[in-house]
């Protein structure tokens, strides 16, 4: 993917609390175009593979257990400078530190259960997009 796309997820707690609709509304308000989207559930093995970059971190077990605990929404979003635009839009990783009105402030509850994921680089956006979607699922 080029610098105009990012891979996002709506995490299990946000899905369980009924926040898919409100977050999709925010995505539209923010001017992000949906290129691909699916409602799915990661197995523990898939969550470990997705977050392999964090495998040495002390929270890896908690993170992968949580991310495989229920259904998620995964999507590729398009916007100019999408990775940075999305990260600014959703707010700080810790919802307690996120700016008012951001997705993580509104719908996140803790560092782990922070409502949404966003790729941290163009390179990882490409890798993460390929993790969830084949070419025929991207429009
Ligand atoms: P995300 O954007 O999905 O990328 C990695 C995730 O790790 C991050 O959001 C947080 O939810 C999670 N994370 C980061 N630091 C911690 C931590 N100290 N404890 C639990 N989860 C964390």
Backbone and ligand atoms as CSV (ligand in chain L), in Angstrom:
chain,resi,resn,atom,element,x,y,z
A,1,UNK,N,N,0.844,-1.192,0.000
A,1,UNK,CA,C,0.000,0.000,0.000
A,1,UNK,C,C,0.886,1.250,0.000
A,2,UNK,N,N,0.402,2.347,-0.538
A,2,UNK,CA,C,1.175,3.579,-0.527
A,2,UNK,C,C,0.844,4.395,0.727
A,3,UNK,N,N,1.311,5.613,0.790
A,3,UNK,CA,C,1.139,6.433,1.982
A,3,UNK,C,C,-0.266,6.950,2.203
A,4,UNK,N,N,-1.203,6.505,1.381
A,4,UNK,CA,C,-2.578,6.987,1.518
A,4,UNK,C,C,-3.508,5.976,2.182
A,5,UNK,N,N,-2.951,4.891,2.690
A,5,UNK,CA,C,-3.819,3.871,3.289
A,5,UNK,C,C,-3.301,3.440,4.661
A,6,UNK,N,N,-4.249,3.041,5.514
A,6,UNK,CA,C,-3.897,2.506,6.822
A,6,UNK,C,C,-4.849,1.370,7.178
A,7,UNK,N,N,-4.366,0.482,8.020
A,7,UNK,CA,C,-5.209,-0.645,8.471
A,7,UNK,C,C,-5.693,-0.314,9.879
A,8,UNK,N,N,-6.978,-0.409,10.063
A,8,UNK,CA,C,-7.544,-0.109,11.382
A,8,UNK,C,C,-8.352,-1.313,11.873
A,9,UNK,N,N,-8.499,-1.403,13.177
A,9,UNK,CA,C,-9.418,-2.392,13.763
A,9,UNK,C,C,-10.277,-1.697,14.812
A,10,UNK,N,N,-11.532,-2.118,14.902
A,10,UNK,CA,C,-12.376,-1.784,16.051
A,10,UNK,C,C,-12.250,-2.986,16.980
A,11,UNK,N,N,-11.755,-2.746,18.189
A,11,UNK,CA,C,-11.358,-3.835,19.089
A,11,UNK,C,C,-12.559,-4.476,19.806
A,12,UNK,N,N,-12.343,-5.667,20.381
A,12,UNK,CA,C,-13.463,-6.445,20.931
A,12,UNK,C,C,-14.374,-5.716,21.919
A,13,UNK,N,N,-13.811,-4.939,22.827
A,13,UNK,CA,C,-14.678,-4.271,23.806
A,13,UNK,C,C,-15.583,-3.250,23.144
A,14,UNK,N,N,-15.018,-2.502,22.194
A,14,UNK,CA,C,-15.814,-1.486,21.499
A,14,UNK,C,C,-16.923,-2.142,20.686
A,15,UNK,N,N,-16.619,-3.287,20.078
A,15,UNK,CA,C,-17.658,-4.021,19.347
A,15,UNK,C,C,-18.747,-4.479,20.316
A,16,UNK,N,N,-18.328,-5.064,21.437
A,16,UNK,CA,C,-19.276,-5.618,22.408
A,16,UNK,C,C,-20.189,-4.535,22.989
A,17,UNK,N,N,-19.652,-3.336,23.137
A,17,UNK,CA,C,-20.441,-2.240,23.721
A,17,UNK,C,C,-21.334,-1.550,22.694
A,18,UNK,N,N,-21.282,-2.001,21.439
A,18,UNK,CA,C,-22.164,-1.427,20.419
A,18,UNK,C,C,-21.630,-0.175,19.750
A,19,UNK,N,N,-20.299,-0.034,19.742
A,19,UNK,CA,C,-19.713,1.188,19.195
A,19,UNK,C,C,-19.321,1.092,17.716
A,20,UNK,N,N,-19.649,-0.015,17.041
A,20,UNK,CA,C,-19.281,-0.087,15.620
A,20,UNK,C,C,-19.923,1.088,14.865
A,21,UNK,N,N,-21.217,1.274,15.060
A,21,UNK,CA,C,-21.927,2.330,14.329
A,21,UNK,C,C,-21.351,3.717,14.599
A,22,UNK,N,N,-21.240,4.124,15.875
A,22,UNK,CA,C,-20.667,5.437,16.162
A,22,UNK,C,C,-19.256,5.611,15.586
A,23,UNK,N,N,-18.443,4.563,15.658
A,23,UNK,CA,C,-17.074,4.697,15.141
A,23,UNK,C,C,-17.098,4.789,13.614
A,24,UNK,N,N,-17.985,4.051,12.963
A,24,UNK,CA,C,-18.100,4.188,11.501
A,24,UNK,C,C,-18.533,5.605,11.135
A,25,UNK,N,N,-19.411,6.182,11.957
A,25,UNK,CA,C,-19.818,7.566,11.719
A,25,UNK,C,C,-18.642,8.525,11.818
A,26,UNK,N,N,-17.798,8.294,12.826
A,26,UNK,CA,C,-16.593,9.117,12.989
A,26,UNK,C,C,-15.671,8.978,11.780
A,27,UNK,N,N,-15.542,7.743,11.284
A,27,UNK,CA,C,-14.682,7.493,10.126
A,27,UNK,C,C,-15.167,8.326,8.934
A,28,UNK,N,N,-16.470,8.346,8.735
A,28,UNK,CA,C,-17.033,9.137,7.629
A,28,UNK,C,C,-16.806,10.630,7.872
A,29,UNK,N,N,-17.091,11.079,9.102
A,29,UNK,CA,C,-16.887,12.500,9.443
A,29,UNK,C,C,-15.450,12.937,9.215
A,30,UNK,N,N,-14.520,12.027,9.492
A,30,UNK,CA,C,-13.107,12.347,9.362
A,30,UNK,C,C,-12.602,12.344,7.930
A,31,UNK,N,N,-13.459,11.973,7.007
A,31,UNK,CA,C,-13.065,11.997,5.599
A,31,UNK,C,C,-12.243,10.803,5.155
A,32,UNK,N,N,-12.338,9.715,5.905
A,32,UNK,CA,C,-11.632,8.492,5.516
A,32,UNK,C,C,-12.538,7.657,4.607
A,33,UNK,N,N,-11.972,7.165,3.513
A,33,UNK,CA,C,-12.728,6.337,2.577
A,33,UNK,C,C,-12.459,4.864,2.876
A,34,UNK,N,N,-13.516,4.062,2.910
A,34,UNK,CA,C,-13.356,2.637,3.207
A,34,UNK,C,C,-12.976,1.892,1.937
A,35,UNK,N,N,-11.792,1.287,1.950
A,35,UNK,CA,C,-11.301,0.513,0.802
A,35,UNK,C,C,-11.588,-0.975,0.964
A,36,UNK,N,N,-11.666,-1.415,2.208
A,36,UNK,CA,C,-11.937,-2.827,2.514
A,36,UNK,C,C,-12.439,-2.882,3.940
A,37,UNK,N,N,-13.299,-3.873,4.229
A,37,UNK,CA,C,-13.805,-3.976,5.606
A,37,UNK,C,C,-14.329,-5.382,5.862
A,38,UNK,N,N,-14.077,-5.909,7.068
A,38,UNK,CA,C,-14.682,-7.197,7.442
A,38,UNK,C,C,-14.911,-7.288,8.947
A,39,UNK,N,N,-15.958,-8.061,9.283
A,39,UNK,CA,C,-16.317,-8.360,10.671
A,39,UNK,C,C,-15.846,-9.782,10.906
A,40,UNK,N,N,-14.921,-9.955,11.838
A,40,UNK,CA,C,-14.286,-11.260,11.973
A,40,UNK,C,C,-13.805,-11.438,13.407
A,41,UNK,N,N,-13.267,-12.597,13.704
A,41,UNK,CA,C,-12.680,-12.817,15.027
A,41,UNK,C,C,-11.318,-13.462,14.838
A,42,UNK,N,N,-10.307,-12.914,15.481
A,42,UNK,CA,C,-8.964,-13.469,15.407
A,42,UNK,C,C,-8.839,-14.647,16.363
A,43,UNK,N,N,-8.197,-15.712,15.912
A,43,UNK,CA,C,-7.794,-16.759,16.847
A,43,UNK,C,C,-6.609,-16.215,17.648
A,44,UNK,N,N,-6.266,-16.890,18.742
A,44,UNK,CA,C,-5.094,-16.451,19.512
A,44,UNK,C,C,-3.848,-16.483,18.639
A,45,UNK,N,N,-3.719,-17.513,17.805
A,45,UNK,CA,C,-2.546,-17.605,16.928
A,45,UNK,C,C,-2.507,-16.444,15.944
A,46,UNK,N,N,-3.648,-16.083,15.409
A,46,UNK,CA,C,-3.689,-14.950,14.472
A,46,UNK,C,C,-3.350,-13.635,15.172
A,47,UNK,N,N,-3.878,-13.466,16.403
A,47,UNK,CA,C,-3.571,-12.239,17.153
A,47,UNK,C,C,-2.071,-12.169,17.454
A,48,UNK,N,N,-1.481,-13.309,17.798
A,48,UNK,CA,C,-0.030,-13.335,18.059
A,48,UNK,C,C,0.748,-12.971,16.807
A,49,UNK,N,N,0.291,-13.461,15.661
A,49,UNK,CA,C,0.979,-13.160,14.396
A,49,UNK,C,C,0.823,-11.682,14.047
A,50,UNK,N,N,-0.387,-11.157,14.219
A,50,UNK,CA,C,-0.627,-9.748,13.876
A,50,UNK,C,C,0.259,-8.835,14.713
A,51,UNK,N,N,0.366,-9.132,16.007
A,51,UNK,CA,C,1.117,-8.273,16.924
A,51,UNK,C,C,2.519,-8.824,17.212
A,52,UNK,N,N,3.064,-9.591,16.285
A,52,UNK,CA,C,4.382,-10.219,16.487
A,52,UNK,C,C,5.459,-9.189,16.820
A,53,UNK,N,N,5.316,-7.984,16.287
A,53,UNK,CA,C,6.301,-6.930,16.544
A,53,UNK,C,C,6.397,-6.613,18.039
A,54,UNK,N,N,5.346,-6.929,18.797
A,54,UNK,CA,C,5.336,-6.669,20.241
A,54,UNK,C,C,5.635,-7.923,21.075
A,55,UNK,N,N,6.132,-8.977,20.428
A,55,UNK,CA,C,6.236,-10.275,21.116
A,55,UNK,C,C,7.154,-10.257,22.341
A,56,UNK,N,N,8.096,-9.322,22.383
A,56,UNK,CA,C,8.990,-9.252,23.540
A,56,UNK,C,C,8.457,-8.336,24.638
A,57,UNK,N,N,7.351,-7.670,24.379
A,57,UNK,CA,C,6.825,-6.700,25.356
A,57,UNK,C,C,6.059,-7.435,26.466
A,58,UNK,N,N,6.090,-6.888,27.680
A,58,UNK,CA,C,5.426,-7.576,28.808
A,58,UNK,C,C,3.908,-7.709,28.633
A,59,UNK,N,N,3.306,-6.842,27.796
A,59,UNK,CA,C,1.846,-6.880,27.633
A,59,UNK,C,C,1.394,-7.742,26.458
A,60,UNK,N,N,2.336,-8.462,25.827
A,60,UNK,CA,C,1.998,-9.229,24.619
A,60,UNK,C,C,0.903,-10.271,24.873
A,61,UNK,N,N,1.010,-10.990,25.995
A,61,UNK,CA,C,0.010,-12.013,26.306
A,61,UNK,C,C,-1.363,-11.405,26.543
A,62,UNK,N,N,-1.365,-10.318,27.318
A,62,UNK,CA,C,-2.632,-9.623,27.605
A,62,UNK,C,C,-3.248,-9.081,26.310
A,63,UNK,N,N,-2.397,-8.470,25.483
A,63,UNK,CA,C,-2.859,-7.862,24.231
A,63,UNK,C,C,-3.448,-8.907,23.280
A,64,UNK,N,N,-2.736,-10.004,23.094
A,64,UNK,CA,C,-3.199,-11.007,22.129
A,64,UNK,C,C,-4.398,-11.790,22.675
A,65,UNK,N,N,-4.430,-11.992,23.996
A,65,UNK,CA,C,-5.598,-12.642,24.596
A,65,UNK,C,C,-6.839,-11.772,24.404
A,66,UNK,N,N,-6.683,-10.495,24.674
A,66,UNK,CA,C,-7.804,-9.561,24.504
A,66,UNK,C,C,-8.249,-9.481,23.045
A,67,UNK,N,N,-7.304,-9.343,22.137
A,67,UNK,CA,C,-7.668,-9.140,20.727
A,67,UNK,C,C,-8.315,-10.379,20.105
A,68,UNK,N,N,-8.148,-11.532,20.757
A,68,UNK,CA,C,-8.801,-12.748,20.254
A,68,UNK,C,C,-10.043,-13.090,21.087
A,69,UNK,N,N,-10.460,-12.195,21.972
A,69,UNK,CA,C,-11.543,-12.511,22.920
A,69,UNK,C,C,-12.941,-12.333,22.341
A,70,UNK,N,N,-13.055,-11.737,21.174
A,70,UNK,CA,C,-14.374,-11.512,20.574
A,70,UNK,C,C,-14.226,-10.915,19.200
A,71,UNK,N,N,-15.356,-10.714,18.515
A,71,UNK,CA,C,-15.264,-10.194,17.152
A,71,UNK,C,C,-14.700,-8.779,17.087
A,72,UNK,N,N,-14.112,-8.495,15.958
A,72,UNK,CA,C,-13.549,-7.168,15.661
A,72,UNK,C,C,-14.029,-6.745,14.273
A,73,UNK,N,N,-13.839,-5.476,13.976
A,73,UNK,CA,C,-13.976,-5.000,12.593
A,73,UNK,C,C,-12.580,-4.599,12.137
A,74,UNK,N,N,-12.164,-5.095,10.974
A,74,UNK,CA,C,-10.899,-4.679,10.367
A,74,UNK,C,C,-11.220,-3.934,9.080
A,75,UNK,N,N,-10.472,-2.889,8.806
A,75,UNK,CA,C,-10.741,-2.113,7.591
A,75,UNK,C,C,-9.465,-1.456,7.089
A,76,UNK,N,N,-9.397,-1.297,5.780
A,76,UNK,CA,C,-8.375,-0.448,5.171
A,76,UNK,C,C,-9.042,0.883,4.852
A,77,UNK,N,N,-8.469,1.956,5.374
A,77,UNK,CA,C,-8.996,3.300,5.129
A,77,UNK,C,C,-8.026,4.080,4.259
A,78,UNK,N,N,-8.605,4.938,3.430
A,78,UNK,CA,C,-7.787,5.756,2.538
A,78,UNK,C,C,-8.002,7.237,2.831
A,79,UNK,N,N,-6.911,7.937,2.902
A,79,UNK,CA,C,-6.927,9.402,3.046
A,79,UNK,C,C,-5.501,9.863,2.790
A,80,UNK,N,N,-5.299,11.109,2.435
A,80,UNK,CA,C,-3.933,11.597,2.267
A,80,UNK,C,C,-3.168,11.422,3.579
A,81,UNK,N,N,-1.978,10.870,3.502
A,81,UNK,CA,C,-1.148,10.658,4.693
A,81,UNK,C,C,-1.930,9.886,5.763
A,82,UNK,N,N,-2.521,8.767,5.352
A,82,UNK,CA,C,-3.531,8.067,6.155
A,82,UNK,C,C,-3.028,7.587,7.518
A,83,UNK,N,N,-1.815,7.070,7.588
A,83,UNK,CA,C,-1.324,6.525,8.866
A,83,UNK,C,C,-1.320,7.620,9.929
A,84,UNK,N,N,-0.700,8.744,9.613
A,84,UNK,CA,C,-0.614,9.836,10.584
A,84,UNK,C,C,-1.989,10.466,10.815
A,85,UNK,N,N,-2.769,10.615,9.737
A,85,UNK,CA,C,-4.098,11.230,9.860
A,85,UNK,C,C,-4.972,10.421,10.812
A,86,UNK,N,N,-4.940,9.090,10.679
A,86,UNK,CA,C,-5.754,8.236,11.551
A,86,UNK,C,C,-5.256,8.285,12.988
A,87,UNK,N,N,-3.943,8.245,13.168
A,87,UNK,CA,C,-3.393,8.253,14.532
A,87,UNK,C,C,-3.727,9.567,15.241
A,88,UNK,N,N,-3.666,10.670,14.510
A,88,UNK,CA,C,-4.064,11.954,15.099
A,88,UNK,C,C,-5.563,11.967,15.413
A,89,UNK,N,N,-6.332,11.358,14.529
A,89,UNK,CA,C,-7.789,11.379,14.640
A,89,UNK,C,C,-8.286,10.577,15.844
A,90,UNK,N,N,-7.625,9.434,16.130
A,90,UNK,CA,C,-8.113,8.553,17.193
A,90,UNK,C,C,-7.625,8.971,18.574
A,91,UNK,N,N,-6.535,9.732,18.644
A,91,UNK,CA,C,-6.017,10.178,19.930
A,91,UNK,C,C,-4.928,9.264,20.476
A,92,UNK,N,N,-4.389,9.647,21.624
A,92,UNK,CA,C,-3.261,8.932,22.230
A,92,UNK,C,C,-3.618,7.475,22.539
A,93,UNK,N,N,-2.597,6.610,22.553
A,93,UNK,CA,C,-2.793,5.176,22.803
A,93,UNK,C,C,-3.573,4.947,24.095
A,94,UNK,N,N,-3.231,5.706,25.131
A,94,UNK,CA,C,-3.950,5.597,26.406
A,94,UNK,C,C,-5.161,6.548,26.377
A,95,UNK,N,N,-6.373,6.008,26.421
A,95,UNK,CA,C,-7.563,6.867,26.341
A,95,UNK,C,C,-7.565,8.003,27.368
A,96,UNK,N,N,-6.952,7.764,28.520
A,96,UNK,CA,C,-6.918,8.801,29.561
A,96,UNK,C,C,-6.133,10.018,29.103
A,97,UNK,N,N,-5.216,9.802,28.145
A,97,UNK,CA,C,-4.388,10.908,27.649
A,97,UNK,C,C,-4.855,11.420,26.295
A,98,UNK,N,N,-5.906,10.809,25.745
A,98,UNK,CA,C,-6.379,11.191,24.408
A,98,UNK,C,C,-7.164,12.505,24.473
A,99,UNK,N,N,-7.056,13.281,23.407
A,99,UNK,CA,C,-7.751,14.578,23.354
A,99,UNK,C,C,-9.269,14.377,23.340
A,100,UNK,N,N,-9.965,15.381,23.871
A,100,UNK,CA,C,-11.438,15.356,23.881
A,100,UNK,C,C,-11.966,15.166,22.461
A,101,UNK,N,N,-12.986,14.334,22.323
A,101,UNK,CA,C,-13.628,14.158,21.021
A,101,UNK,C,C,-13.003,13.103,20.136
A,102,UNK,N,N,-11.823,12.612,20.526
A,102,UNK,CA,C,-11.195,11.566,19.716
A,102,UNK,C,C,-11.858,10.212,20.012
A,103,UNK,N,N,-11.666,9.281,19.082
A,103,UNK,CA,C,-12.314,7.966,19.209
A,103,UNK,C,C,-11.866,7.256,20.488
A,104,UNK,N,N,-10.586,7.325,20.787
A,104,UNK,CA,C,-10.118,6.624,21.990
A,104,UNK,C,C,-10.626,7.284,23.270
A,105,UNK,N,N,-10.757,8.607,23.254
A,105,UNK,CA,C,-11.297,9.298,24.428
A,105,UNK,C,C,-12.776,8.926,24.616
A,106,UNK,N,N,-13.512,8.887,23.502
A,106,UNK,CA,C,-14.951,8.640,23.570
A,106,UNK,C,C,-15.276,7.183,23.871
A,107,UNK,N,N,-14.510,6.261,23.276
A,107,UNK,CA,C,-14.929,4.857,23.290
A,107,UNK,C,C,-13.916,3.898,23.920
A,108,UNK,N,N,-12.752,4.387,24.306
A,108,UNK,CA,C,-11.748,3.537,24.927
A,108,UNK,C,C,-11.855,3.596,26.439
A,109,UNK,N,N,-11.350,2.558,27.112
A,109,UNK,CA,C,-11.425,2.525,28.570
A,109,UNK,C,C,-10.067,2.331,29.235
A,110,UNK,N,N,-9.085,1.783,28.522
A,110,UNK,CA,C,-7.765,1.554,29.110
A,110,UNK,C,C,-6.737,1.433,27.989
A,111,UNK,N,N,-5.478,1.349,28.395
A,111,UNK,CA,C,-4.386,1.238,27.417
A,111,UNK,C,C,-4.591,0.057,26.478
A,112,UNK,N,N,-5.010,-1.058,27.021
A,112,UNK,CA,C,-5.249,-2.240,26.179
A,112,UNK,C,C,-6.573,-2.135,25.433
A,113,UNK,N,N,-7.614,-1.751,26.154
A,113,UNK,CA,C,-8.957,-1.686,25.562
A,113,UNK,C,C,-9.207,-0.254,25.081
A,114,UNK,N,N,-8.439,0.111,24.060
A,114,UNK,CA,C,-8.443,1.503,23.599
A,114,UNK,C,C,-9.233,1.687,22.307
A,115,UNK,N,N,-10.247,0.879,22.145
A,115,UNK,CA,C,-11.293,1.025,21.107
A,115,UNK,C,C,-10.845,0.689,19.685
A,116,UNK,N,N,-9.724,1.245,19.269
A,116,UNK,CA,C,-9.314,1.042,17.875
A,116,UNK,C,C,-7.797,0.894,17.745
A,117,UNK,N,N,-7.417,0.220,16.669
A,117,UNK,CA,C,-6.014,0.091,16.289
A,117,UNK,C,C,-5.765,0.934,15.056
A,118,UNK,N,N,-4.537,1.363,14.882
A,118,UNK,CA,C,-4.113,1.995,13.642
A,118,UNK,C,C,-2.678,1.630,13.344
A,119,UNK,N,N,-2.369,1.392,12.071
A,119,UNK,CA,C,-0.990,1.065,11.681
A,119,UNK,C,C,-0.060,2.196,12.114
A,120,UNK,N,N,1.204,1.835,12.432
A,120,UNK,CA,C,2.140,2.863,12.893
A,120,UNK,C,C,3.114,3.332,11.824
A,121,UNK,N,N,3.035,2.769,10.615
A,121,UNK,CA,C,3.909,3.205,9.523
A,121,UNK,C,C,3.293,2.744,8.203
A,122,UNK,N,N,3.737,3.347,7.112
A,122,UNK,CA,C,3.241,2.914,5.799
A,122,UNK,C,C,3.611,1.459,5.540
A,123,UNK,N,N,4.822,1.095,5.952
A,123,UNK,CA,C,5.258,-0.294,5.734
A,123,UNK,C,C,4.335,-1.255,6.481
A,124,UNK,N,N,4.058,-0.958,7.749
A,124,UNK,CA,C,3.175,-1.849,8.516
A,124,UNK,C,C,1.732,-1.787,8.024
A,125,UNK,N,N,1.311,-0.656,7.483
A,125,UNK,CA,C,-0.040,-0.576,6.901
A,125,UNK,C,C,-0.167,-1.596,5.769
A,126,UNK,N,N,0.881,-1.708,4.968
A,126,UNK,CA,C,0.865,-2.690,3.883
A,126,UNK,C,C,0.841,-4.117,4.410
A,127,UNK,N,N,1.696,-4.391,5.393
A,127,UNK,CA,C,1.760,-5.742,5.970
A,127,UNK,C,C,0.432,-6.100,6.644
A,128,UNK,N,N,-0.103,-5.168,7.414
A,128,UNK,CA,C,-1.355,-5.426,8.148
A,128,UNK,C,C,-2.551,-5.525,7.202
A,129,UNK,N,N,-2.551,-4.723,6.137
A,129,UNK,CA,C,-3.625,-4.830,5.145
A,129,UNK,C,C,-3.610,-6.204,4.485
A,130,UNK,N,N,-2.415,-6.672,4.153
A,130,UNK,CA,C,-2.287,-8.001,3.534
A,130,UNK,C,C,-2.687,-9.110,4.502
A,131,UNK,N,N,-2.525,-8.843,5.808
A,131,UNK,CA,C,-2.893,-9.843,6.821
A,131,UNK,C,C,-4.390,-10.154,6.744
A,132,UNK,N,N,-5.196,-9.139,6.535
A,132,UNK,CA,C,-6.655,-9.318,6.561
A,132,UNK,C,C,-7.309,-9.470,5.191
A,133,UNK,N,N,-6.722,-8.861,4.163
A,133,UNK,CA,C,-7.455,-8.748,2.908
A,133,UNK,C,C,-6.654,-9.249,1.712
A,134,UNK,N,N,-7.375,-9.932,0.807
A,134,UNK,CA,C,-6.771,-10.295,-0.479
A,134,UNK,C,C,-7.114,-9.194,-1.480
A,135,UNK,N,N,-6.475,-9.234,-2.631
A,135,UNK,CA,C,-6.644,-8.165,-3.625
A,135,UNK,C,C,-8.106,-8.007,-4.043
A,136,UNK,N,N,-8.840,-9.124,-4.097
A,136,UNK,CA,C,-10.235,-9.046,-4.559
A,136,UNK,C,C,-11.181,-8.477,-3.498
A,137,UNK,N,N,-10.667,-8.246,-2.283
A,137,UNK,CA,C,-11.517,-7.693,-1.212
A,137,UNK,C,C,-11.274,-6.199,-0.998
A,138,UNK,N,N,-10.422,-5.615,-1.831
A,138,UNK,CA,C,-10.071,-4.196,-1.685
A,138,UNK,C,C,-10.639,-3.434,-2.874
A,139,UNK,N,N,-11.388,-2.363,-2.592
A,139,UNK,CA,C,-12.097,-1.624,-3.653
A,139,UNK,C,C,-11.731,-0.153,-3.666
L,1,LIG,P1,P,-2.580,-0.695,19.130
L,1,LIG,O1,O,-2.680,0.544,18.308
L,1,LIG,O2,O,-3.498,-1.806,18.807
L,1,LIG,O3,O,-1.084,-1.258,19.038
L,1,LIG,C1,C,-0.507,-2.051,20.055
L,1,LIG,C2,C,-1.372,-2.102,21.266
L,1,LIG,O4,O,-0.740,-2.543,22.426
L,1,LIG,C3,C,-1.844,-0.709,21.600
L,1,LIG,O5,O,-2.802,-0.298,20.649
L,1,LIG,C4,C,-2.355,-0.883,23.022
L,1,LIG,O6,O,-3.732,-1.259,23.054
L,1,LIG,C5,C,-1.525,-2.056,23.500
L,1,LIG,N1,N,-0.646,-1.666,24.581
L,1,LIG,C6,C,0.356,-0.801,24.519
L,1,LIG,N2,N,0.955,-0.699,25.734
L,1,LIG,C7,C,0.274,-1.511,26.563
L,1,LIG,C8,C,0.389,-1.840,27.927
L,1,LIG,N3,N,1.355,-1.289,28.693
L,1,LIG,N4,N,-0.479,-2.724,28.449
L,1,LIG,C9,C,-1.442,-3.282,27.684
L,1,LIG,N5,N,-1.596,-3.010,26.366
L,1,LIG,C10,C,-0.755,-2.132,25.818
